[in-house]
Amino acid sequence: MVSSNKMDKTIVVAAERKVKHPIYGKFVKKTTKFHAHDEKNECSIGDTVKIMETRPLSKTKRWRLVEVIEKVK
């Protein structure tokens, strides 16, 4: 899920997962953010995208956009 597209040719993708708490057993949402390269600036906030790992493109970018699975309405 794209959470930011304010940078030029860069998007921030938030990957969410549910992890069981070790003591209480409740499932907690954990979010990991990835900076991904978007060559055509085609993504908008809320889009569901597919990214893949690539060589380092900048200090923080190690991922690139493969395809936009679902556009936000």
Number of C-alpha atoms within 10 A of each C-alpha: 20 22 17 16 20 12 10 11 14 21 27 21 26 18 13 12 11 11 12 11 10 8 6 7 9 11 12 11 10 11 12 9 13 19 22 25 23 21 13 10 14 14 23 17 16 17 18 18 16 14 17 12 12 13 9 11 12 9 7 10 18 16 22 22 22 14 14 16 10 13 13 11 5
